[in-house]
Amino acid sequence: MSASDPEKQISPLLEDYQDESIAGPSSSAPLEDKNYENFTQNARIMSENVLHSLGGIYKRSGATARRSFLPALVPSFLRSVDGTQPKPRLHPTSYLDGLRGVAAFIVWIHHFVHQCIPTSSYGWNSGPNTSHFFQMPIIRVMYSGRGMVTIFFVISGYVLSYKSLRQIRNRQFEGLLDTLASATFRRGLRLFLPIVASTFLTMIVFRLGWYIKSPTMPAMQPSFIAQFSDWWWHIILLSNPTTGIDGNDVYNDPYGSQLWTIPREFRGSLVIYLTLLGIAKTTQFWRLVTITSMILYTTWVTQWDLALFLAGMILAEIQFIRDDPTMASGLHSLSRFIPQAILRRKIAALHTVTILVGLLGIHMLTFPDEAASTSPGYKWMLLSTPPQYGGANLTQRYWLCIGAILVVVALNFSPATSTLNPTPMLQRPFNTRFAQYLANVSYALYITHMLVISTVTIRMYDFWKDKSPAQFYFGLVETFIVNAIFCFWLADIFWRLVDLKSIALAKWLADKCFIK
């Protein structure tokens, strides 16, 4: 694949946000549309054959609907008879898909651990019962959910601006207008249609009395109509991108406490589109100056989420500069005059630098929610925090933002280990089959996992919490496994039946409403 062919280098992740055709199941799915249709059709035929072989349970009347519904309840990763799955089609930016998926996975673990092990939010050795191995710096990245949110925003800034920046560089201004118009029109629908479905399901579960507790609980209304009105009012509040613009304050939806990020995601998206419009006809130098100035300004005024979106945008611009065929040709010509030993040392040095930058970023991403001032490894960070980021919440956000940017930079600049394996070393874990699957279900997992935790997980935890230490840890493992099964089953179904349909519906509406 040529570096000069950027059209072919776009990951499927980008299609969630850009003016790309959505004929298949997902803008983020790594499968080809045709392959997916064949895959789904084969799974459906297989399910029908199994049902017939068990004795013809279904009669002809009404059987079609039931046979169409039952296969949809089977997780996509269990639909193959021989247990294999088609190998995901990877792109140079597929690691961003995987990083997004792993980040959503860690957010789920964060909420699970926070419910079952309250002291996990404290820094290592910061007080009583805080000396566990999993609480140590860097190790605690396994459940540092707040840090993963900052990674979401950097990735969004990158992918939201990718296609438009390419069009700006190619001076395709008419196409740029089409891209920005389509992306702006569809963005709110893509974000909020799945949330309407997930919070409505939560409202029904809560109304039935199956909801135990959550960081924010809905108020039980005297009637279903009143409950519905309360739910709808919170949807209106949630979809307002100007809600809670204070950097130290967020809006918590009682029907989904983790959804506080979505208004900020929507607001950041609109800022990216407006910025792209403003810099559309600037030179490369002034684009870099403008975006950098906006990053510094939004950071200074504690709009940390916008700074992350803009950081993702400038990383996309830098990637285009690195992929520029003129620069690549010049570097290739220059490399012929440099001894191979020196080139190898430079590559080794780049490996070392990216690994160290990545580790530093992870350390910052694991800034503890509580007691950072008494936790080893974080005291120096408190002393280096700008005064406007005072207070435990904002101080943490400041360092999480820097950590997220450093991690994405480390992955982006990581070199390949050899010509036989051109995938950069630090990107490989995020190109695995599991990481790419997590990328597919990431949004569905993010917006539905608290429903499972607030119904299934807490019930199991309440049963085990007063047992002996040995029984408690056994019960904790059992609870984690059951929670994982239900979360991924629900997320997989929600991804296929709601998330992908919402993306397709938004694209369909844009096609119907736009002038031809």
C-alpha atoms as one frame of an Amber mdcrd trajectory, in Angstrom:
protein
   0.000   0.000   0.000   1.423   3.322  -1.008   1.807   6.084   1.501   0.649
   8.461  -1.185  -2.776   6.825  -1.355  -4.472   8.128   1.789  -7.924   7.079
   0.618  -6.954   3.446   1.120  -5.376   4.084   4.499  -8.559   5.114   6.288
  -9.605   2.694   8.995 -13.235   1.571   9.136 -13.352   3.513  12.403 -13.383
   6.764  10.453 -16.598   5.961   8.646 -18.590   6.426  11.850 -17.957  10.135
  11.529 -17.435  10.888   7.880 -19.436  11.108   4.722 -18.914   7.506   3.722
 -21.570   5.166   2.353 -22.983   2.715   4.868 -24.404  -0.170   2.932 -23.472
  -2.858   5.423 -23.834  -3.471   9.088 -21.314  -1.071  10.562 -19.188   1.890
   9.839 -16.726   0.480  12.330 -16.955  -3.184  11.423 -13.785  -4.638   9.928
 -15.743  -6.969   7.642 -16.639  -6.085   4.104 -20.355  -5.337   3.608 -20.793
  -8.291   1.261 -18.944 -10.655   3.571 -21.078  -9.547   6.492 -24.315 -10.143
   4.587 -23.157 -13.625   3.617 -22.002 -14.237   7.168 -25.387 -13.203   8.628
 -27.317 -15.165   6.006 -25.303 -18.323   6.690 -25.838 -17.942  10.421 -29.564
 -17.580   9.899 -29.754 -20.617   7.617 -27.706 -22.628  10.110 -30.061 -21.644
  12.940 -33.104 -22.598  10.879 -31.629 -26.005  10.075 -30.905 -26.631  13.749
 -34.469 -25.771  14.677 -35.869 -28.108  12.030 -33.553 -30.930  13.103 -34.800
 -30.655  16.688 -38.256 -31.666  15.629 -39.851 -28.883  13.630 -40.848 -26.865
  16.652 -42.192 -23.998  14.614 -45.222 -24.202  12.409 -45.229 -22.446   9.078
 -47.502 -19.624  10.240 -45.488 -17.044  12.158 -42.275 -19.082  11.951 -40.460
 -16.611   9.720 -40.448 -13.843  12.311 -39.326 -16.161  15.078 -36.552 -17.687
  12.985 -35.335 -14.195  12.132 -35.323 -13.078  15.762 -33.660 -16.034  17.462
 -30.347 -15.892  15.549 -30.076 -12.223  16.487 -29.841 -13.265  20.138 -26.751
 -15.350  19.403 -23.560 -13.292  19.941 -21.689 -12.650  16.721 -18.560 -14.398
  18.032 -20.523 -17.659  18.513 -22.175 -17.794  15.109 -19.558 -19.897  13.326
 -19.977 -23.668  13.461 -16.258 -24.466  13.605 -15.543 -21.741  16.171 -13.542
 -19.583  13.773 -14.216 -16.046  12.670 -13.241 -14.275   9.464  -9.940 -12.484
   9.988 -10.493  -8.734  10.434  -9.364  -6.528   7.567  -6.730  -4.227   9.045
  -5.650  -0.740   8.013  -2.732   1.423   9.106  -5.111   3.181  11.520  -6.805
   0.028  12.816  -4.887   0.376  16.055  -7.143   3.350  16.855 -10.144   1.043
  16.556  -8.511  -1.381  18.936  -7.448   1.350  21.344 -11.000   2.647  21.491
 -12.292  -0.875  22.129  -9.773  -1.600  24.876 -10.585   1.760  26.480 -14.303
   0.895  26.592 -13.405  -2.509  28.045 -11.398  -0.825  30.825 -14.266   1.575
  31.585 -16.483  -1.462  32.187 -13.847  -3.010  34.471 -13.524   0.332  36.280
 -17.211   0.436  37.152 -17.229  -3.219  38.172 -14.198  -2.843  40.440 -15.491
   0.436  41.869 -18.743  -1.266  42.903 -17.110  -4.359  44.380 -13.823  -2.979
  45.806 -14.437   0.600  47.015 -10.809   1.137  48.097  -9.646   0.581  44.499
 -10.171   4.287  43.779  -7.414   5.182  46.258  -3.781   5.428  45.273  -1.340
   2.736  46.299  -0.166   2.899  49.910  -2.181   6.071  50.523  -4.003   4.790
  53.598  -5.468   1.703  55.298  -6.145  -1.268  53.023  -4.594   0.415  49.978
  -1.425  -1.641  49.539  -2.764  -4.131  47.013  -0.662  -4.913  43.957  -3.381
  -3.802  41.543  -3.370  -0.306  43.099   0.230   0.409  42.131   1.049   3.058
  39.497   0.840   1.842  35.879  -0.617  -1.516  37.056  -3.870   0.231  37.938
  -4.383   1.135  34.269  -6.374  -2.121  34.118  -9.296  -0.301  35.739  -8.524
   3.407  35.253 -11.794   4.270  33.562 -11.512   8.037  33.807  -8.251   7.957
  31.914  -9.894   5.940  29.156 -12.485   8.669  28.650  -9.706  11.117  27.792
  -8.417   8.619  25.230 -11.904   8.521  23.673 -11.766  12.268  23.105  -8.309
  12.228  21.508  -9.373   9.448  19.123 -12.575  11.318  18.263 -10.651  14.470
  17.431  -8.386  12.441  15.160 -11.071  10.593  13.236 -13.578  13.437  13.044
 -11.037  15.621  11.272  -9.198  13.003   9.191 -11.160  13.124   5.959 -11.702
  16.881   6.072  -7.992  17.550   6.626  -7.181  15.363   3.647  -9.623  17.343
   1.517  -8.134  20.620   2.758  -4.652  19.466   1.816  -5.912  18.409  -1.628
  -7.891  21.677  -2.011 -11.131  19.772  -2.499 -13.247  22.554  -1.002 -16.546
  21.519  -2.579 -16.120  18.003  -1.242 -15.123  19.462   2.130 -18.447  21.295
   2.366 -20.323  18.074   1.594 -18.302  16.202   4.221 -18.834  18.781   6.964
 -22.537  19.153   6.166 -23.126  15.404   6.263 -21.012  14.853   9.378 -22.690
  17.688  11.288 -26.158  16.520  10.261 -25.540  12.915  11.314 -23.394  13.330
  14.420 -26.169  13.974  16.914 -28.268  11.129  15.538 -25.327   8.736  15.655
 -24.623   9.595  19.304 -28.100   9.931  20.777 -30.315   7.398  18.978 -28.566
   4.454  20.713 -28.796   6.314  24.023 -32.544   6.779  23.607 -32.823   3.003
  23.292 -30.440   2.147  26.150 -31.919   4.610  28.649 -35.467   3.597  27.710
 -34.525  -0.004  28.477 -33.050   1.171  31.779 -36.269   3.035  32.557 -38.334
  -0.113  31.956 -36.013  -2.230  34.113 -36.108   0.390  36.873 -39.891   0.607
  36.695 -40.142  -3.177  37.082 -38.114  -2.972  40.289 -35.073  -4.852  38.988
 -32.702  -1.898  39.297 -30.695  -2.012  42.528 -28.567   1.102  42.680 -26.293
   3.304  40.631 -24.169   6.383  41.273 -27.260   8.321  40.161 -30.682   6.736
  40.562 -33.878   7.857  38.802 -36.727   9.021  41.003 -39.644   6.583  41.114
 -42.620   8.414  39.633 -46.263   7.749  40.592 -47.187   6.373  37.152 -45.607
   4.998  34.024 -46.591   8.124  32.094 -44.854  10.287  34.686 -41.796   8.031
  34.566 -41.750   8.268  30.789 -41.937  12.063  30.980 -39.091  12.119  33.498
 -36.993   9.895  31.226 -37.697  12.042  28.180 -36.794  15.239  30.034 -33.415
  13.753  30.908 -32.914  12.816  27.245 -33.434  16.496  26.384 -30.926  17.547
  29.040 -28.419  14.936  27.910 -28.583  15.965  24.260 -27.759  19.595  25.055
 -24.085  20.118  24.105 -23.863  23.253  26.274 -24.929  21.452  29.455 -22.261
  21.525  32.158 -19.598  23.421  30.219 -17.713  24.062  33.459 -14.545  21.993
  33.262 -15.065  20.867  36.851 -18.718  19.926  36.444 -20.584  17.370  34.338
 -24.213  16.381  33.867 -25.068  12.945  35.266 -28.100  11.283  33.722 -29.934
   9.202  36.367 -30.775   6.644  33.677 -27.097   6.167  32.839 -24.467   7.787
  35.034 -21.670   6.929  32.572 -23.369   8.980  29.851 -21.950  12.253  31.174
 -19.319  12.031  28.421 -21.810  12.120  25.546 -22.776  15.832  25.687 -19.054
  16.610  25.786 -18.489  14.268  22.840 -21.197  16.099  20.915 -19.834  19.522
  21.871 -16.294  18.515  20.933 -17.538  17.234  17.587 -19.204  20.553  16.780
 -16.048  22.454  17.754 -14.000  20.225  15.435 -16.357  20.864  12.518 -16.335
  24.626  13.122 -12.543  24.659  13.410 -12.193  22.723  10.161 -14.414  25.260
   8.440 -12.353  28.117   9.826  -8.973  26.717   8.752 -10.174  25.301   5.432
  -8.179  27.708   3.267  -5.160  28.251   5.478  -1.689  26.981   4.693  -0.212
  24.021   6.537   1.888  26.304   8.745  -1.073  28.403   9.838  -3.223  25.318
  10.399  -0.620  24.034  12.846  -0.318  27.438  14.521  -4.088  27.834  14.820
  -4.765  24.377  16.224  -1.839  24.593  18.637  -3.054  27.979  19.888  -6.541
  26.582  20.434  -5.135  23.633  22.376  -3.170  25.955  24.652  -6.156  28.272
  25.126  -8.710  25.554  25.913  -6.253  23.940  28.302  -5.623  27.251  30.071
  -9.364  27.943  30.578  -9.882  24.348  31.884 -11.881  23.176  28.860  -9.866
  19.978  28.957 -12.256  17.962  26.805 -11.999  20.421  23.909  -8.227  20.440
  24.252  -8.249  16.664  23.769 -10.373  16.862  20.625  -8.058  19.483  19.179
  -5.018  17.408  20.147  -6.457  14.548  18.120  -6.919  16.910  15.189  -3.322
  18.100  15.235  -2.097  14.493  15.440  -4.088  13.750  12.280  -2.489  16.757
  10.564   0.963  15.612  11.646   0.203  12.151  10.276  -0.558  13.665   6.875
   2.738  15.552   7.003   4.590  12.318   7.807   2.802  10.506   4.968   3.448
  13.259   2.447   4.969  11.542  -0.628   7.450  14.385  -1.166   8.818  14.070
   2.348   8.796  10.270   2.197  10.708  10.322  -1.112  13.281  12.753   0.278
  13.841  10.681   3.406  14.179   7.536   1.324  16.816   9.178  -0.879  18.679
  10.442   2.162  18.615   7.025   3.845  20.674   5.544   0.986  23.669   7.601
   2.117  23.343   6.680   5.816  25.093   3.483   6.981  22.706   0.720   7.994
  24.260   0.516  11.444  23.331   4.143  12.108  19.797   3.590  10.794  19.372
   0.587  13.075  20.543   2.628  16.060  18.078   5.378  15.185  15.231   2.875
  14.957  16.274   1.341  18.273  16.364   4.811  19.802  12.874   5.534  18.448
  11.633   2.261  19.971  13.089   3.291  23.310  11.626   6.787  23.169   8.120
   5.647  22.200   8.101   2.972  24.911   9.202   5.474  27.559   6.676   8.053
  26.358   3.967   5.391  26.420   4.866   4.317  29.964   4.893   7.924  31.138
   1.487   8.418  29.541   0.109   5.300  31.235   1.474   6.495  34.571  -0.417
   9.761  34.137  -3.539   7.894  33.019  -3.502   6.011  36.330  -3.710   9.170
  38.463  -5.927   7.858  41.299  -9.444   9.113  41.934  -8.759   9.487  45.653
  -5.798  10.328  47.910  -3.306  11.143  45.155  -1.549  13.582  47.488  -0.449
  10.741  49.788   0.180   8.125  47.102   3.789   7.466  45.992   4.392   8.367
  42.367   1.885  11.207  42.136   3.002  13.786  44.700   5.351  15.502  42.218
   2.471  15.820  39.763   0.410  17.765  42.277   3.245  20.247  42.722   3.398
  20.767  38.929  -0.327  21.338  38.412  -1.378  24.795  37.092  -3.333  26.805
  39.683  -6.532  26.909  37.619  -6.665  23.113  37.868  -6.982  23.184  41.643
  -9.304  20.706  43.331  -9.063  16.934  43.237 -11.309  16.489  40.192  -9.700
  19.049  37.900  -6.187  18.128  39.011  -6.840  14.556  37.974  -8.367  15.635
  34.648  -5.301  17.720  33.827  -2.892  14.800  34.174  -5.235  12.317  32.532
  -5.369  14.577  29.469  -1.593  14.742  29.169  -1.380  10.978  29.648  -3.937
  10.281  26.912  -2.097  12.472  24.416   1.247  10.844  25.242  -0.173   7.333
  24.801  -1.648   8.128  21.378   1.592   9.863  20.337   3.630   6.821  21.422
   1.425   4.463  19.416   1.397   6.772  16.414   5.182   7.141  16.235   6.054
   3.561  17.186   8.280   2.027  14.455   8.066  -1.450  12.974  10.501  -4.060
  14.243  11.358  -5.405  10.778  10.382  -5.267   7.130   8.810  -8.725   7.486
   6.370  -7.388  10.077   5.616  -3.774   9.123   3.067  -3.251  11.914   4.579
  -0.909  14.529   5.400  -2.759  17.719   3.210  -0.775  20.117   0.226  -0.964
  17.759   0.184  -4.759  17.542  -1.860  -5.469  20.707  -4.608  -3.233  19.353
  -4.705  -4.992  15.980  -5.514  -8.384  17.502  -8.820 -10.099  16.812 -10.054
  -9.478  20.366  -9.179  -5.772  20.307 -10.880  -5.336  16.933 -14.004  -7.060
  18.259 -13.960  -4.735  21.261 -13.803  -1.858  18.774 -17.007  -3.044  17.131
 -19.007  -3.264  20.363 -17.258  -0.397  22.178 -20.082   2.152  22.034 -22.733
  -0.434  22.825 -20.661  -1.779  25.725 -20.097   1.715  27.056 -23.751   2.762
  27.120 -25.228  -0.546  28.371 -22.763  -1.972  30.912 -24.091   0.014  33.880
 -27.506  -1.578  33.372 -25.974  -5.018  33.956 -23.901  -3.803  36.902 -26.954
  -2.192  38.532 -29.106  -5.312  38.184 -26.969  -8.459  38.121 -23.566  -7.518
  39.533 -24.676  -5.716  42.683 -27.085  -8.518  43.601 -24.265 -11.048  43.440
 -21.879  -8.738  45.287 -24.380  -8.191  48.114 -24.605 -11.968  48.540 -20.823
 -12.440  48.842 -19.661  -9.255  50.569 -20.226 -10.464  54.163 -18.687 -13.907
  53.676 -15.211 -14.953  54.770 -12.261 -13.473  52.803 -11.754 -16.720  50.864
 -15.452 -16.968  50.007 -15.581 -13.286  49.091 -12.726 -13.527  46.590 -14.232
 -16.684  45.096 -17.551 -14.882  44.803 -15.821 -11.861  43.284 -14.356 -14.003
  40.501 -17.720 -15.656  39.933 -19.439 -12.266  39.851 -16.897 -10.950  37.352
 -17.431 -13.903  35.006 -21.221 -13.656  35.147 -21.039  -9.891  34.704 -18.764
 -10.289  31.664 -21.111 -12.817  30.060 -24.175 -10.609  30.459 -22.378  -7.372
  29.507 -20.890  -8.730  26.294 -24.049 -10.583  25.329 -26.128  -7.434  25.754
 -23.503  -5.229  24.081 -23.206  -7.559  21.093 -26.973  -7.612  20.560 -27.249
  -3.870  21.080 -24.402  -3.241  18.645 -26.075  -5.206  15.849 -29.729  -4.321
  16.465 -29.464  -0.704  17.623 -26.046   0.884  17.121 -25.527  -0.156  13.516
 -29.142   0.595  12.642 -28.766   4.089  14.100 -25.719   4.764  11.924 -27.567
   3.529   8.849 -30.679   5.551   9.730 -28.659   8.741  10.129 -27.055   8.151
   6.728 -30.450   7.418   5.157 -31.950  10.607   6.577 -29.031  12.638   5.269
 -29.494  11.140   1.807 -33.209  11.951   1.887 -32.874  15.490   3.228 -29.873
  16.773   1.304 -30.111  18.544  -2.040 -29.015  16.274  -4.875
